[in-house]
Amino acid sequence: MPSITVVFGVVLILLGLGGYLLTGTSSVTALIPAFFGLLLLALGVLARSDAMRRHAMHAAAAVALVGFLGALFSLLRVPLEARTGVAVFSQGAMVLLTGIFVALCVRSFIDARRARRAQP
């Protein structure tokens, strides 16, 4: 799961940078996916340590959940016509990516708990 976290972090960074560069404006809000991506990337690297794995992955799941809810509420709150196509795509992609990541984390946590219970 740490490697998957790093991949999702890199993809979110690229999404944020792409949105920032494609809009041609200096709006820092276009970089929001990149900020979440940086956090996930750092937590994914931390999770490669056996001692930090559990804490880092729970923190990564929490970061992704906040990103999911924030992007989702932003999409639902403002009419689509009031934003550029790049902004709508970026927010939709962030909702999709962070939602998938949270689902993968939950599945991983459940599998890890079952594996611990199965050990004698």
C-alpha positions, 0 to 999 in steps of 0.5 A: 500500500505504501507504493500505491500511496506514492503513485496516487500522490504523484498523480495528484501532484501532476493534476494540480500542476497541470491545472495550474499551468493550463489555466494560465492564471496565478490562482493558487486554488488550482494547486490544491490537488498538488498539495494533497498529492505532496502530503500523500507522497510524503506519507507513502514514503514514511509508510515504507518503514515498518515502524511507521506504516500503520500510522502513516497509512491511517494519516494518508487515508485521512488526508485523502478523505478530506481531499475527497470531501472538499473536492466533492462539496466544491463541485456540488456547491458552485454551478458548473457553468461558473467554472472553467472546464479545467477546474471542473475536470481537476475537481472531478479527477480529484474526487475520483482519485481520492475516493478510489484511494480511500476505498483501497485503504479501507479494504487494506485495513480490513484485510490487515485486521483479518490477517492479524486475527488469523495468526495464532 
